[in-house]
Amino acid sequence: MKKINVVTLLAILLLAACAAPAPSGTVAPTNTPFPTRTRTPTRTPTPTRTPTPTPTPTPSPAELLSKGADAMLAMKSARFQVTREGAPVVLDTQTNMSFTEITGEYQAPNRVSAQINVTIFGNILLIRVLWLPEGNFITNPLTGKMESAPPNLAFNGAALFQAWGIPSVLRTGIQNPKLAGMENIEGVNTIHIRGEADGAVLAPLLAGAFASGTLYPVDIWMEQSTYNLVRIHIAEPDGNGWLIDVFDINAAIEINAP
């Protein structure tokens, strides 16, 4: 019997082991890589931008005064009071009749009635004056009857509300207007504007009371919501002055000829 070399036997056994099939149920490992997962990037939504509103420019003092002139010309009616601060002013040069206070009513477009406290021959009397399209009339202090008014009355009630009166002063007559603040005048919230006006501009309101070429300090108060005129104050260099109040705007007022 032929002997098998030990080394040869070991080699045969090793080869047999390598050639033997893998045991049942055993899965040979694979090098297949894991599938790549594509991630959709999260998109941050673009925020909705609210447009910034354009700020409304604040009207200048001159623009506010112009609004006041427009409001005055749009009035259908009003009541007013003119108060003299200081020495009385001559109303009628023929009789030397002077006055310190006027209360009146206005009916658009050109009808004015006024009650005037006057001093004549040392006596204090109450007279009535009418400025109407039919003519101007005044109470005779002696008889109490209405008659034609003299043409040289210092005060022209119709001028207060006409385009060439206070509205003209407001629109173009105030120099260097400045906002002085917000104030409450007898329960009315007002805009207070301060400026100056030449005597020639103020002359239509009170004939002979103002000197042309002289600047008079003027304070104006207008209602905040409507720009309706509430008050005007005019100061004179000698310490005297004028206060004009306007109220009961668009009230039921009817003024008839005598």
C-alpha positions as CSV (number, residue, x, y, z in Angstrom):
1,M,0.0,0.0,0.0
2,K,1.3,3.4,-1.0
3,K,1.8,5.9,1.8
4,I,0.5,9.5,1.4
5,N,2.7,12.2,2.5
6,V,1.3,14.3,5.4
7,V,2.0,17.6,3.7
8,T,0.1,16.4,0.6
9,L,-2.8,15.3,2.7
10,L,-3.2,18.6,4.4
11,A,-3.1,20.4,1.0
12,I,-5.9,18.1,-0.3
13,L,-8.1,18.8,2.8
14,L,-7.6,22.6,2.5
15,L,-8.6,22.6,-1.1
16,A,-11.7,20.5,-0.3
17,A,-12.8,23.0,2.4
18,C,-12.5,25.9,0.0
19,A,-14.5,24.2,-2.7
20,A,-17.3,23.1,-0.4
21,P,-20.7,25.0,-0.8
22,A,-21.8,27.5,1.8
23,P,-24.2,26.1,4.4
24,S,-28.0,26.4,3.6
25,G,-29.6,29.7,4.7
26,T,-26.4,31.6,4.8
27,V,-26.5,34.7,2.5
28,A,-23.2,35.9,1.2
29,P,-22.6,39.5,2.0
30,T,-22.9,42.0,-0.8
31,N,-21.3,45.4,-1.3
32,T,-24.4,47.0,-2.7
33,P,-24.5,50.6,-1.4
34,F,-27.6,52.1,0.3
35,P,-29.8,54.1,-2.1
36,T,-29.1,57.8,-2.0
37,R,-32.2,59.8,-0.7
38,T,-32.7,63.2,-2.3
39,R,-34.0,65.8,0.2
40,T,-36.1,68.5,-1.1
41,P,-34.9,71.7,0.6
42,T,-37.4,73.5,2.8
43,R,-38.3,76.9,1.3
44,T,-39.0,79.7,3.8
45,P,-42.1,81.6,2.6
46,T,-41.4,85.2,1.6
47,P,-43.1,87.4,4.2
48,T,-45.9,89.7,2.9
49,R,-44.8,93.3,3.1
50,T,-47.5,95.8,4.0
51,P,-46.8,99.0,2.0
52,T,-45.9,101.9,4.2
53,P,-48.6,104.6,3.8
54,T,-47.4,107.9,2.5
55,P,-47.6,110.4,5.3
56,T,-50.0,113.3,4.7
57,P,-48.1,116.5,4.8
58,T,-49.1,118.9,7.6
59,P,-50.6,122.1,6.2
60,S,-48.5,125.2,6.7
61,P,-50.0,128.1,8.7
62,A,-50.6,130.0,5.4
63,E,-52.4,127.0,4.0
64,L,-54.5,126.7,7.2
65,L,-55.5,130.4,6.9
66,S,-56.5,129.9,3.2
67,K,-58.7,127.0,4.4
68,G,-60.2,129.4,6.9
69,A,-61.0,131.9,4.1
70,D,-62.7,129.2,2.1
71,A,-64.8,128.2,5.1
72,M,-65.8,131.7,5.8
73,L,-67.0,132.3,2.2
74,A,-69.0,129.1,2.4
75,M,-70.9,130.2,5.5
76,K,-74.7,130.5,5.0
77,S,-75.1,132.6,8.1
78,A,-73.4,133.5,11.4
79,R,-73.5,135.8,14.4
80,F,-70.7,138.0,15.4
81,Q,-69.5,140.4,18.1
82,V,-66.9,143.2,17.8
83,T,-65.4,144.5,21.0
84,R,-63.3,147.6,21.3
85,E,-60.4,147.3,23.8
86,G,-59.5,150.7,25.1
87,A,-60.6,154.1,24.0
88,P,-63.9,154.3,22.0
89,V,-63.8,154.8,18.3
90,V,-65.9,157.4,16.4
91,L,-68.6,155.7,14.3
92,D,-70.0,158.8,12.6
93,T,-67.9,161.9,12.2
94,Q,-70.9,164.1,11.6
95,T,-72.4,163.5,15.0
96,N,-69.2,162.4,16.8
97,M,-71.0,159.2,17.7
98,S,-68.6,156.7,19.2
99,F,-68.9,153.0,20.0
100,T,-67.2,150.2,22.0
101,E,-69.3,147.1,21.1
102,I,-71.2,145.7,18.2
103,T,-73.3,142.5,18.0
104,G,-74.7,141.4,14.7
105,E,-76.0,138.7,12.3
106,Y,-74.9,137.8,8.8
107,Q,-77.1,136.1,6.1
108,A,-75.2,135.1,3.0
109,P,-74.3,136.4,0.6
110,N,-74.5,140.1,1.6
111,R,-77.0,140.9,4.4
112,V,-75.8,142.1,7.8
113,S,-77.7,143.5,10.8
114,A,-76.0,144.9,13.9
115,Q,-76.9,146.4,17.3
116,I,-74.3,149.0,18.3
117,N,-73.8,150.6,21.7
118,V,-73.0,154.2,21.0
119,T,-72.3,157.3,22.9
120,I,-73.7,160.5,21.6
121,F,-73.9,163.9,23.4
122,G,-72.8,162.1,26.5
123,N,-75.7,159.6,26.4
124,I,-75.3,155.8,25.8
125,L,-77.8,154.5,23.3
126,L,-78.5,151.3,21.4
127,I,-78.9,151.7,17.6
128,R,-79.5,149.3,14.8
129,V,-77.6,149.3,11.5
130,L,-78.4,147.3,8.3
131,W,-76.1,146.7,5.4
132,L,-78.3,145.3,2.6
133,P,-78.3,145.1,-1.2
134,E,-81.3,147.5,-1.1
135,G,-79.1,150.1,0.8
136,N,-77.7,150.8,4.3
137,F,-80.0,151.9,7.1
138,I,-79.5,153.2,10.6
139,T,-81.8,153.9,13.6
140,N,-82.2,157.7,14.2
141,P,-81.0,158.1,17.8
142,L,-83.7,160.8,18.5
143,T,-86.7,159.3,16.8
144,G,-85.9,155.6,16.9
145,K,-87.0,155.2,13.2
146,M,-84.8,153.6,10.5
147,E,-83.4,155.9,7.9
148,S,-80.6,155.9,5.3
149,A,-77.2,155.5,6.9
150,P,-74.5,158.1,6.4
151,P,-71.9,156.9,3.8
152,N,-69.0,157.6,6.2
153,L,-69.6,155.1,8.9
154,A,-66.3,153.8,10.3
155,F,-67.6,150.2,10.6
156,N,-68.8,148.2,7.6
157,G,-70.6,145.1,8.8
158,A,-70.9,143.7,5.2
159,A,-67.1,143.8,4.8
160,L,-66.6,141.2,7.5
161,F,-67.9,138.3,5.4
162,Q,-67.2,139.5,1.9
163,A,-64.3,138.2,-0.2
164,W,-62.5,141.5,0.2
165,G,-63.0,141.6,4.0
166,I,-61.8,139.1,6.5
167,P,-61.4,136.2,3.9
168,S,-58.9,138.4,2.1
169,V,-57.1,139.1,5.3
170,L,-56.8,135.4,6.0
171,R,-55.8,134.3,2.6
172,T,-53.2,136.9,1.7
173,G,-53.0,139.6,4.4
174,I,-51.2,137.8,7.2
175,Q,-47.4,138.2,7.1
176,N,-45.1,135.7,8.8
177,P,-47.9,133.4,10.1
178,K,-46.8,130.9,12.7
179,L,-48.7,128.2,14.5
180,A,-49.2,129.2,18.1
181,G,-50.8,126.0,19.3
182,M,-54.2,124.4,19.9
183,E,-56.6,126.1,22.3
184,N,-60.1,125.7,23.5
185,I,-62.2,128.9,23.0
186,E,-65.5,128.8,24.9
187,G,-65.8,125.0,24.3
188,V,-64.5,125.0,20.7
189,N,-61.2,123.3,19.9
190,T,-59.3,125.7,17.8
191,I,-56.0,126.2,15.8
192,H,-54.3,129.4,17.0
193,I,-52.2,131.2,14.3
194,R,-50.2,134.4,15.0
195,G,-48.9,136.9,12.5
196,E,-49.0,140.5,11.4
197,A,-51.0,142.6,8.9
198,D,-50.5,145.9,7.3
199,G,-53.0,148.6,8.2
200,A,-54.0,148.9,4.6
201,V,-55.1,145.3,4.6
202,L,-57.2,145.8,7.7
203,A,-58.7,149.1,6.7
204,P,-61.8,147.6,5.0
205,L,-62.9,146.2,8.3
206,L,-62.8,149.5,10.3
207,A,-62.2,152.6,8.3
208,G,-59.8,155.0,9.9
209,A,-58.8,152.7,12.7
210,F,-55.6,151.4,11.1
211,A,-52.7,153.2,9.5
212,S,-51.3,152.1,6.2
213,G,-47.6,151.1,6.5
214,T,-48.0,150.0,10.1
215,L,-47.8,146.3,11.0
216,Y,-50.4,145.2,13.6
217,P,-50.1,141.9,15.5
218,V,-52.9,139.6,14.6
219,D,-54.1,136.4,16.4
220,I,-56.5,134.1,14.6
221,W,-58.4,131.1,16.0
222,M,-60.1,128.6,13.7
223,E,-62.1,125.5,14.5
224,Q,-59.9,122.5,14.1
225,S,-62.4,120.3,12.3
226,T,-64.0,122.8,10.0
227,Y,-61.5,125.7,9.8
228,N,-64.4,128.1,10.6
229,L,-63.3,131.4,12.0
230,V,-63.9,131.6,15.8
231,R,-61.9,134.7,16.8
232,I,-59.6,137.4,15.6
233,H,-57.6,139.8,17.8
234,I,-55.9,142.9,16.5
235,A,-53.5,144.8,18.7
236,E,-52.7,148.4,18.2
237,P,-49.3,150.0,19.2
238,D,-50.9,152.3,21.8
239,G,-52.3,149.3,23.7
240,N,-55.8,149.5,22.3
241,G,-57.2,146.6,20.3
242,W,-60.1,144.8,18.6
243,L,-61.7,141.5,19.3
244,I,-64.0,139.9,16.7
245,D,-65.9,136.7,17.6
246,V,-67.8,134.6,15.1
247,F,-70.3,131.9,16.3
248,D,-73.7,130.2,15.5
249,I,-72.4,129.4,12.1
250,N,-75.2,128.4,9.6
251,A,-77.9,129.2,12.2
252,A,-81.4,130.0,10.9
253,I,-81.1,133.8,10.3
254,E,-83.2,136.0,8.1
255,I,-82.5,139.7,7.7
256,N,-85.1,141.9,5.9
257,A,-85.1,145.5,4.8
258,P,-87.0,147.9,7.1
